[in-house]
Structures are given as C-alpha cells and as structure tokens.
Amino acid sequence: MNTQTLILAVDTGSVIRILLLGSLGFSLSMLLTPLYTNLAYKRQWWKKARQNTITGEVAKVFNSLHAEKHKRNIPTMAGIIFVVTVTIITVVTNLSRSETWLPLAAFVGAGLVGLIDDFINIRGTGQGVAGLPSKIKLGFITAIALVGGLWFYVKLGVDSIHVPFVSAELFIGWLIVPLFVLVVVATANAVNISDGLDGLAGGLTVNAFSAYTVIAFLEGRYGIAAFCMTIVGSLLSYTWFNIYPARFFMGDVGSFALGTALGVVALLTDTALILPIIGIVFVGEAGSVILQVASKKLRNGKKIFKISPIHHHFEASGWPETKVTMRFWVIGQVAAVAGLAAFIIGRYI
C-alpha cells in the first residue's frame, strides 16, 4: 500500500496573527452590539414578516409557524455589526491587493444591497415579500459578481480551475468570469435562503468560514485565512445574541455579505468544486426552494415540501425550531470536515 506524507511548515507568526484577528473580530463585534441594539430599538427597526411566498400565494404555513415570534418586535439589520467589524479590521490590519481586496469589496458591496433591502423592509407594511423585489436583488448581486469576476480574470490573472483528485489545472480562459458569477450569485442566494431560523445562518457560516480558514492557511494564503477568521470571530459574537430566542436578526445586509464573500473565498483558494461539500446545507436549502417552485409550476400547484426552504418543512413536520437549527449545525460541521478531507486528499495525496 502506497502512502504519502503531508509535511506542513507552520509559520508561527502567521498563526498567532490569524488567531488574534479572530479574537479581535469577536471583541469589536461585542463592543458594537450594544450600540446597534440601542439604536435599533430606539428607531424601531422591526423585522416585517412576509405575507406572500415567492410564487405569489399567501404565506399561510410560514405565518402559522412564526406567529408567536412576530408578536414581539425583533430588530433586523444586525448583520451591519459584523460587516462594519470585518471591514474595519481588514482595512487597518489585513489589506492585500492579491488576497483581501476582492473578498472585502464583495463583502461590503453585497452588504450594501442587503442594507437597502432591509431598510425597505423596516419602512414597509410587510405586504408581499417585504423588501426589494427578488429580480432587483438578483440584478445587483449579479452586477457585483460580474465586476469581481472581471477583476479576478484581468487583474489577478486567474484563468483556470482546480479539479479535485486531478493533478492538472483545467484551463478555461475567459470562462472563469461567468463561472465566478455563477459561484458567487449561487452562494449569496443560498446563504440568504438559509437565514430563516434563530441562529441557523450564523452557525452554518461559522462552520464554512472556519473550514476556509484552514484551507487558506494550508495554501499559504495567510491574508485570506486571516480574513476568514475575522469573519468567524465576529460571527460568533453575533450568534451569541441570535440563538433562540433571538435578540435580533442579521437581515439581508448580513446574509448577502456572508454568502458573497464565501463564494469569492472559494474561488480565490481555487476550491470552487469543494464548496458544495462544505456548504452542503446551503445547497440543500436552495435546492429545496428550486424544487418547490418547479413543482408548483409544473404540477398545477402541487408541492414537494410542506413549505420551503427545507428548514421550515421540518418545523411544519413538528420539529422544534431549536432542534432544526442544531441538527443543521451538526450536518454543517460534518460537511466542513468532509470538505477539508476532500481538499487535502484531492490536492496533496
């Protein structure tokens, strides 16, 4: 039996720096949370529950599941806490043209799109989808991804993609741009869809960015690793307050920022084909929505799930919200480890 040894030359200084930035992310986010909370309650930034599904029907099942939750006023837009935290720390301590400019720009740009959507939500009546129309949000995120893809190809000179378990890179030239757009838009929307239960999206993205901290570190991309760890630290602070019963919601400003940055990091580390493993819960969440919509349109309104995304289906099946969240966290943790294993085997063995 042939075996190979993976030898790591660990840069102790880089390890300490990465861990310190994660701790700084947690600490600064904790300090900013009371400021946001006081302002959110003073300005009454209450999350408006949606009244209609994306296909236009009245959201009866959703409203019955969360009727009690929405009787109390819960602020949204809390994602602005970790967006500001990560931006400040990265600009001051970890700004690099080759590693962190692109993920930070995507992170902030997508966060601004989400901020607009959240602002419309809190100022609206809750009718319809309670925010920007889906097509407009998709257009904005796609535009951000397209600009990022052009930078990726033209400025960073990336024109190939690594296929796991294959030693050679697959040269695709300018097609890297549409691939970039596909990965980033899909990931942004998948994370956004997953943000539906207390603590769910926060815990899942902590798992994903933790895995990418390790991947980036193994590749010697210490700036990206530090960026991911900064997000992990600030997200742990957010999740502290967002676990059931949530003090506040991250809103689209948070979910779009996280999903977009996650897609960009996967592309920068040349692991776009590993991302679906690490983010298997996000894939399942987005896939459940696609299947549900397709089923309604092709089968005269018949549904596959009681309600989509799939986390609400389990709620409607009788699972407590906390059980759904924690079981999805477990799946996310297992998936992150599986993704790391696939990365190491596919790249080094």
Buried (B, 14 or more C-beta within 10 A) or exposed (E): EEEEEEEEEEEEEBEEBBBBBBBBBBBBBBEBBEEBBEEBBEEEBBBBBBBBBBEEEEBEBBEEBBEEBBEEEBBBBBBBBBBBBBBBBBEEEBEBEEBBBBBBBBBBBBBBBBBBBBBBBBEEEBEEBBBBEEEEBBEBBBEBBBBBBBBBBEEBEBBBBBBEEEEEEEEBEEEBBEBBBBBBBBBBBBBBBBBBBBBBBBBBBBBBBBBBBBBBBBBEBBBBBBBBBBBBBBBBBBBBBBBBEBBBBBBBBBBBBBBBBBBBBBBBBBBBBBBBBBBBBBBBBBBBBEBBBEBBEEEEEEBBBBBBBBBBBBBBEEBEBBEBBBBBBEBBBEBBBBBBEBBBEBBEE
